[in-house]
Amino acid sequence: MANAGCASSVTSSKELHDIFQRLQATDDKICRLLASFVDVLMHQKVPRHGLLRVGSTVEGAALCRWFRSETGTREVELDTMYVIGSIPDTGKHVVESVASKPGFIRLKIENFLHIITLEPAVLETGRVEPFLREASNTAYVSSRRIKEIAAKQLHFKDDDGYTKMIVGVLFGASEVRVTPFEEIQGPSAMLNISLSLSSGHLFDVSIDSVPAIKLDYWPANDWKTRQPRYWPAPSIVETIVQNGCHIVPKTSPGGDEDNEWRLSFSLAEKKLAENRNPVQKESYFVAKAIFYAHLKMEIEGQRLPSYAIKTVMMWVCEEQPDSFWEDNNLEDIVGAILEKLEVYLKAGTLPHYFIPEINILETMPELLIRESKEKLSEIKKKPRDFMPSYVSAIQAFATTLSEKMEQGLQLVQLFANFVKL
């Protein structure tokens, strides 16, 4: 039975479909408007930095995090990569795998300056070599120093009140609080904007950025040739491989905090999200909403990562034929996705989609996994019974917010053009 206070008002799979089709359309609209807002904001504040947007605001289902609670602050995270340069296929010899830690690498400093190509928009002429030499030690390029130096490049302040002004106009906010980078905790934080809307709701927009280096080659060769595969199409696989991936300054559990980097497949995940069919997109939205409503509890200081449900969805898409998506109703498909997550939790292993040797559940507490399994054993049977009763309130708020943003963005863009930004 659904949790107390969270009893579902959804009575059929068709109603579930209708509700989430509307919410998904609103989600897409809000994400597009937020992207336009960030473009205006960044053009004014950090025009020399190219930020690559990644994560849920480009992949879809960004509003699912609102299902964590009936009340409280609604929030949207805009994740970006601050791409400082690229390493060509001919330079892969500087990339060294970390022993017994799949997905993590080091960058050997030997000849590194002659191999990496810095993005012209990132650093001024003459800053390339000092930037890299300052971030180096005797053997490897320091991921820790890259983070520190990139943080200075992304330094963001709102001394002139510009951000407060355009945010107030965009959202129709009665109160705006801007927290700049230097006051935020965390390695990827850039800017946080807290709003009190005229409707009385609280709304947060956080813009996070992590420095990254592009690899102009594909390091996950097993994924490229993996069979059998129903998804994605061979042409999409080839495009993803040709586009390469990124590395970001992230340390493995118990690893070297100064020199380790982690492979990031955000670019590939964005391409895969774009190539889901409508049924896949909708079923992922519903499964992710239920995930946030019932499986984001904190135990021993940790929660299941949202990357877990995204990973499960990619595996299900790959493993299921077209008939699975065509012949089953929405609730049955969502149930199958959640059951797949339960299978992984029972095994204590959720393989990374691109590098299966990585276990996404590796650092999760045993109690958290056990509690999650118990919840899933009931939810998977009839997902609509676990759809929070406040789904209609979320839809209403999202619709109102998107309408305010659409009107406000026109005024913001007019102002930006007027001052020739």
C-alpha positions in Angstrom: 0.0 0.0 0.0 1.2 3.5 -0.7 2.7 5.6 2.1 0.4 7.5 4.4 -0.1 11.1 3.2 1.0 10.0 -0.2 -2.1 8.1 -1.4 -2.5 8.3 -5.1 -5.4 9.9 -6.8 -4.5 8.2 -10.1 -7.1 5.6 -10.9 -5.9 4.1 -14.3 -2.9 3.7 -16.5 -4.5 6.1 -19.0 -4.9 8.8 -16.3 -1.3 8.3 -15.4 -0.4 8.7 -19.0 -2.5 11.9 -19.4 -1.0 13.5 -16.2 2.6 12.9 -17.1 2.2 13.8 -20.7 1.2 17.3 -19.6 3.9 17.5 -17.0 6.5 16.3 -19.4 5.6 19.0 -21.9 5.8 21.6 -19.1 9.2 20.2 -18.0 10.5 20.5 -21.6 9.3 24.1 -21.8 10.8 25.2 -18.4 14.1 23.6 -19.4 14.2 25.5 -22.7 13.4 28.8 -20.9 16.0 28.2 -18.3 18.6 27.5 -21.0 17.7 30.9 -22.6 18.0 32.6 -19.3 21.4 31.1 -18.6 22.6 32.2 -22.1 21.6 35.8 -21.3 23.1 35.7 -17.8 26.4 34.2 -18.9 26.8 36.5 -21.9 26.8 39.4 -19.4 28.9 37.9 -16.7 31.4 35.4 -18.2 31.4 35.9 -22.0 34.8 34.3 -22.4 33.8 30.9 -20.9 32.1 28.3 -23.0 29.8 26.2 -20.8 28.5 22.9 -22.1 25.0 22.2 -20.6 24.5 18.6 -19.4 22.3 16.7 -17.1 18.5 16.6 -16.6 17.8 20.0 -18.0 19.0 18.8 -21.4 18.0 15.2 -21.0 14.5 15.7 -19.7 12.7 14.9 -16.4 14.3 17.8 -14.5 11.2 18.4 -12.5 11.0 14.9 -11.0 13.0 16.1 -8.0 9.9 18.1 -7.0 8.3 14.8 -6.0 10.5 14.5 -2.9 8.0 16.3 -0.8 4.5 17.9 -1.0 5.7 21.2 0.3 9.0 23.0 0.6 11.3 24.6 -2.0 11.0 23.6 -5.7 14.4 23.5 -7.3 16.1 23.0 -10.6 19.8 22.3 -11.2 21.5 23.4 -14.3 24.6 21.3 -14.7 27.4 22.5 -16.9 30.9 21.5 -17.9 33.5 24.1 -18.2 35.6 22.6 -21.0 39.1 23.8 -20.8 40.6 21.9 -23.7 40.9 18.6 -25.6 43.3 15.7 -26.0 43.5 14.1 -29.5 43.6 10.5 -30.3 47.3 10.8 -31.0 47.8 12.1 -27.4 46.1 9.2 -25.6 49.5 8.0 -24.3 49.3 10.7 -21.7 46.1 9.1 -20.3 47.0 6.5 -17.7 44.4 4.2 -16.2 44.4 3.9 -12.4 45.0 0.3 -11.4 41.9 -1.6 -10.1 39.8 1.5 -10.4 37.9 1.3 -13.7 36.8 4.7 -15.1 39.5 6.7 -13.3 42.7 7.9 -14.9 45.7 10.1 -14.4 47.3 12.6 -16.9 51.0 12.2 -17.3 52.7 15.6 -17.5 55.3 14.5 -20.1 54.7 16.4 -23.3 51.2 17.3 -22.0 51.6 21.0 -23.0 52.3 20.0 -26.6 49.4 17.7 -26.8 46.4 19.4 -25.2 44.5 22.0 -27.2 43.0 24.8 -25.1 39.6 26.2 -26.1 40.2 29.7 -27.4 37.2 31.0 -25.5 38.5 29.7 -22.2 41.8 31.4 -21.5 43.3 34.6 -22.8 46.3 34.4 -25.1 49.5 33.9 -23.1 47.7 32.2 -20.2 47.8 28.6 -21.6 51.3 27.5 -20.4 51.1 29.3 -16.9 47.7 27.7 -16.4 48.9 24.2 -17.0 52.3 24.6 -15.3 50.6 25.9 -12.2 48.4 22.9 -12.2 51.2 20.4 -12.5 53.5 18.4 -10.2 56.5 16.2 -11.0 54.6 13.4 -12.7 50.9 14.2 -13.3 48.6 17.1 -14.1 46.9 17.9 -10.8 43.2 17.5 -10.9 42.9 19.3 -7.6 44.8 22.4 -8.9 42.7 22.4 -12.1 39.6 22.6 -9.9 41.0 25.5 -7.9 42.2 27.5 -11.0 38.9 26.9 -12.9 37.0 28.1 -9.8 38.8 31.4 -10.1 38.0 31.6 -13.8 34.3 31.0 -13.0 34.3 33.6 -10.2 30.8 35.1 -10.2 29.5 38.1 -8.3 26.4 40.3 -8.6 27.9 43.6 -7.5 25.7 45.6 -9.9 22.5 43.8 -9.1 22.1 42.7 -12.7 21.3 39.1 -11.8 18.7 40.0 -9.2 17.0 42.3 -11.7 16.7 39.9 -14.5 15.7 37.0 -12.2 13.0 39.1 -10.6 11.6 39.9 -14.0 11.9 36.4 -15.4 10.1 34.7 -12.5 7.9 37.4 -11.2 9.7 37.0 -7.9 8.9 39.2 -4.9 12.3 38.4 -3.3 15.6 37.3 -4.9 18.7 36.1 -3.1 21.9 35.5 -5.2 24.6 33.4 -3.6 27.9 33.7 -5.6 30.4 30.9 -6.1 32.8 31.8 -3.3 30.1 31.4 -0.7 28.9 28.0 -1.9 30.3 24.7 -0.6 31.3 22.0 -3.1 33.7 21.5 -5.9 31.3 22.2 -8.8 29.1 25.0 -7.4 28.9 28.2 -9.4 25.8 30.2 -8.6 22.7 29.7 -6.6 19.5 31.8 -6.9 16.8 31.6 -4.3 13.4 33.1 -5.1 10.2 33.9 -3.2 7.5 33.9 -5.8 4.4 36.1 -5.7 2.4 32.8 -5.4 4.1 32.2 -2.1 6.1 29.3 -3.4 9.9 29.0 -2.9 12.0 28.2 -5.9 15.8 27.6 -6.3 17.9 27.6 -9.4 21.4 26.4 -9.0 24.0 26.6 -11.8 26.8 24.1 -11.2 29.9 23.7 -13.3 32.7 21.3 -13.2 36.0 21.8 -15.2 36.5 19.1 -17.9 38.9 18.1 -20.6 37.6 16.5 -23.8 39.0 13.2 -25.1 38.7 13.2 -28.8 38.5 9.4 -28.9 36.3 6.7 -27.3 37.8 4.9 -24.3 34.9 2.4 -23.8 35.5 0.0 -26.7 33.5 -2.8 -25.2 30.3 -0.7 -25.2 30.9 0.1 -28.9 30.7 -3.5 -29.9 28.3 -4.9 -27.2 25.7 -7.3 -28.5 22.8 -8.1 -28.5 21.6 -4.6 -28.5 18.1 -3.3 -29.4 19.0 0.4 -28.7 20.5 2.7 -29.7 20.6 2.4 -33.5 24.1 1.6 -34.9 24.3 5.1 -36.5 23.8 6.6 -33.0 26.5 4.4 -31.5 28.9 5.5 -34.2 28.0 9.2 -33.6 28.6 8.8 -29.9 31.9 7.1 -30.4 33.1 9.8 -32.8 32.1 12.5 -30.4 34.4 11.1 -27.6 33.9 11.8 -24.0 35.3 14.0 -21.2 37.4 13.6 -18.0 36.5 15.6 -14.9 38.5 16.1 -11.6 36.9 13.5 -9.5 38.6 11.1 -7.1 37.8 7.4 -6.7 36.7 6.1 -3.2 39.9 6.2 -1.1 41.9 7.4 -4.1 44.5 10.1 -4.8 42.8 13.4 -4.3 45.5 15.3 -6.1 45.9 13.5 -9.3 42.9 11.4 -10.2 40.3 12.2 -13.0 37.1 10.3 -13.8 35.7 9.5 -17.2 32.4 11.4 -17.9 29.9 10.3 -20.5 27.5 13.2 -20.1 27.8 14.0 -23.8 26.9 10.4 -24.8 24.0 10.4 -22.3 22.6 13.5 -23.8 22.7 11.9 -27.2 21.0 8.8 -25.9 18.3 10.8 -24.2 17.6 12.6 -27.5 17.1 9.2 -29.2 14.5 7.7 -26.8 11.1 7.2 -28.4 8.1 8.9 -26.8 7.1 5.9 -24.7 10.6 5.6 -23.3 10.7 9.3 -22.5 7.4 9.1 -20.7 8.1 5.9 -18.8 11.4 7.3 -17.6 9.7 10.4 -16.4 7.2 8.4 -14.3 9.8 6.0 -13.0 12.1 8.9 -12.0 9.2 10.7 -10.2 8.4 7.6 -8.2 12.1 7.2 -7.5 12.3 10.7 -6.0 9.0 10.3 -4.1 9.8 7.0 -2.4 13.5 6.1 -2.8 15.5 9.2 -1.9 15.4 8.7 1.8 18.6 9.4 3.7 20.2 6.5 5.6 23.6 6.8 7.3 24.1 10.1 5.6 23.6 8.8 2.0 20.9 8.5 -0.6 20.6 6.4 -3.7 22.0 8.6 -6.5 19.6 9.8 -9.2 22.2 8.4 -11.6 21.0 5.0 -10.6 17.5 5.3 -12.1 19.1 6.8 -15.3 21.5 3.9 -15.6 18.7 1.4 -15.1 16.7 3.1 -17.9 19.6 2.9 -20.3 20.0 -0.8 -19.6 16.3 -1.5 -20.1 16.3 0.5 -23.4 19.2 -1.5 -24.7 17.8 -4.9 -23.6 14.2 -4.6 -24.6 12.9 -5.0 -28.2 10.5 -2.6 -29.9 7.6 -4.9 -29.0 8.1 -4.3 -25.3 7.5 -0.6 -25.7 4.6 -1.1 -28.2 2.6 -3.9 -26.5 2.6 -2.8 -22.9 0.8 0.0 -21.2 2.7 2.8 -19.3 2.2 1.3 -15.9 3.5 -2.1 -16.9 6.6 -0.5 -18.4 7.3 1.6 -15.4 6.8 -1.5 -13.2 9.4 -3.4 -15.3 11.9 -0.5 -15.0 11.5 -0.5 -11.2 11.7 -4.3 -11.1 15.1 -4.0 -12.9 16.3 -1.6 -10.3 15.2 -4.1 -7.6 17.2 -6.9 -9.3 20.3 -4.8 -9.2 19.7 -3.8 -5.5 19.3 -7.5 -4.6 22.6 -8.3 -6.3 24.2 -5.3 -4.6 25.7 -4.3 -8.0 24.4 -1.8 -10.6 26.9 -1.8 -13.5 27.7 1.5 -15.1 26.2 1.6 -18.6 29.4 2.4 -20.5 31.9 0.7 -18.2 30.1 -2.2 -16.5 33.1 -2.9 -14.2 32.1 0.2 -12.2 29.5 -0.6 -9.5 27.3 2.5 -8.9 26.1 1.0 -5.6 29.6 0.3 -4.3 29.6 3.0 -1.6 25.9 2.7 -0.6 25.2 1.5 3.0 23.7 -2.0 3.3 20.8 -0.6 5.3 19.9 1.9 2.5 20.0 -0.9 -0.1 17.8 -3.2 2.1 15.2 -0.5 2.8 15.1 0.4 -0.9 14.6 -3.2 -1.9 11.7 -3.5 0.5 9.9 -0.5 -0.9 10.5 -1.5 -4.5 9.0 -5.0 -3.9 5.6 -3.3 -3.4 5.9 -0.3 -5.8 6.8 -2.4 -8.8 3.5 -4.3 -8.6 1.2 -1.3 -9.2 3.2 1.9 -9.6 0.2 4.2 -10.0 -0.8 3.5 -6.4 2.5 5.1 -5.3 2.0 8.2 -7.3 1.9 11.1 -4.8 -1.5 12.8 -4.4 0.2 16.1 -4.9 1.1 15.4 -8.6 -1.7 17.8 -9.7 -0.3 20.6 -7.4 3.1 20.1 -9.0 1.6 20.3 -12.5 -0.3 23.5 -11.6 2.8 25.1 -10.1 4.9 24.1 -13.1 2.4 25.5 -15.6 2.2 28.8 -13.8 5.9 29.0 -13.5 6.4 28.3 -17.2 3.9 31.0 -18.2 5.6 33.6 -16.0 9.0 32.6 -17.4 7.8 32.9 -21.0 6.5 36.4 -20.4 9.5 37.4 -18.3 12.1 36.1 -20.8 10.8 38.4 -23.5 11.4 41.4 -21.2 14.8 40.1 -20.2 15.9 39.6 -23.8 14.6 43.1 -24.8 16.6 44.6 -22.0 19.7 42.6 -23.0 19.4 43.9 -26.5 18.8 47.4 -25.3 22.1 47.6 -23.4 23.8 45.7 -26.3 25.0 42.8 -24.2 
